[in-house]
């Protein structure tokens, strides 16, 4: 009964997720740039032909993996800051939560390891998906000028990747940097503290 395929249209999504899960396990063990497609296929329990059916090359797999993880991270961050109304507090909490979530994930933090080429920076800088998520976050702070939102989103991604590559001295140091240098740049002017 071919018409009763219980996975139906989700079959491809399930297979792609299985491949990305296997890739994530390998990325947690070593630099993602050094993980080959044959290793990912083997870890996923599929042939290279099957792997290439879902991901045409390593860059496509990398992008799919980063986007999937970015969506999950973004959802966790938004849930964490849902009750925070003040745009400045929301920015600090959202930014620091995102930083913490990447660092807590061995697979994600490996994208920013300085022991090899930190390929996460390039993907983060070029990803329209990541830019869209960060732009939506900036809009949630009260920004409304589309050009400013786009610039601020790029800046926020750059600062985040910078701190992933070169962390502050400790959590308090990073919070101080975010409050002093990022908050005035990213939050809308009308939310700046009055002196």
PyMOL commands that set and color helices and strands:
alter all, ss='L'
color gray80, all
select helices_A, chain A and resi 2-4+8-29+32-34+37-44+48-54+58-81+87-104+106-112+119-126+128-140+146-165+171-186+189-191
alter helices_A, ss='H'
color red, helices_A
deselect
rebuild
show_as cartoon
